[in-house]
Amino acid sequence: MATNLGIDETLLREAVRVGRQRTKKATVNEALREFIDRRKRLKAIKLFGKIDFDPEYDYKAQRRKR
């Protein structure tokens, strides 16, 4: 899908240099993947301490049931 974006050329040049990508497109795609991965990690971190842990749970018993 072709998309026209007004991207700051200075930032893009620096991103290409730092990321060592061959093209602007590859640089933008990598940046988007990194952005998504970071947001997913931050979302998962917010769950720490909110999920109950059952010390009696036997994951090995669950494997044997299959």
Wavefront OBJ file of the C-alpha trace (Angstrom):
o trace
v 0.000 0.000 0.000
v 1.539 3.273 -1.077
v 1.400 6.061 1.486
v 2.651 9.615 1.317
v 3.992 10.913 4.616
v 5.597 14.183 5.593
v 8.597 12.759 7.456
v 11.302 15.018 8.873
v 14.211 14.462 6.464
v 16.827 15.105 9.155
v 15.350 12.421 11.392
v 15.029 10.009 8.488
v 18.648 10.499 7.382
v 19.858 9.922 10.937
v 17.643 6.826 11.282
v 19.026 5.393 8.033
v 22.582 6.049 9.239
v 22.066 4.678 12.752
v 19.953 1.700 11.654
v 22.313 0.863 8.787
v 19.432 0.097 6.468
v 19.906 0.330 2.726
v 16.675 2.206 1.999
v 14.348 4.703 3.614
v 11.515 2.203 3.273
v 13.461 -0.471 5.174
v 14.313 2.084 7.850
v 10.692 3.142 8.337
v 9.484 -0.483 8.386
v 12.072 -1.433 11.012
v 11.180 1.618 13.092
v 7.494 0.682 12.978
v 8.264 -2.899 14.051
v 10.408 -1.651 16.934
v 7.664 0.793 17.964
v 5.034 -1.962 17.995
v 7.297 -4.391 19.891
v 8.085 -1.738 22.502
v 4.420 -0.901 23.052
v 3.554 -4.588 23.425
v 6.332 -5.038 26.002
v 5.157 -1.982 27.945
v 1.616 -3.381 27.943
v 2.882 -6.722 29.285
v 4.969 -5.002 31.982
v 1.827 -3.316 33.315
v 0.435 -6.780 34.076
v 3.244 -7.639 36.511
v 1.781 -8.137 39.961
v -1.795 -8.215 38.673
v -2.000 -11.888 37.742
v -2.616 -14.334 40.569
v -0.080 -17.106 40.984
v -1.286 -20.509 42.163
v 1.554 -22.320 43.953
v -0.420 -25.591 43.725
v -0.614 -25.530 39.910
v 1.255 -28.449 38.343
v 2.069 -27.656 34.724
v 3.679 -31.090 34.286
v 0.376 -32.773 35.157
v -1.283 -30.686 32.436
v 1.254 -31.981 29.909
v 0.549 -35.608 30.832
v -3.193 -35.173 30.144
v -2.569 -34.719 26.439
l 1 2 3 4 5 6 7 8 9 10 11 12 13 14 15 16 17 18 19 20 21 22 23 24 25 26 27 28 29 30 31 32 33 34 35 36 37 38 39 40 41 42 43 44 45 46 47 48 49 50 51 52 53 54 55 56 57 58 59 60 61 62 63 64 65 66
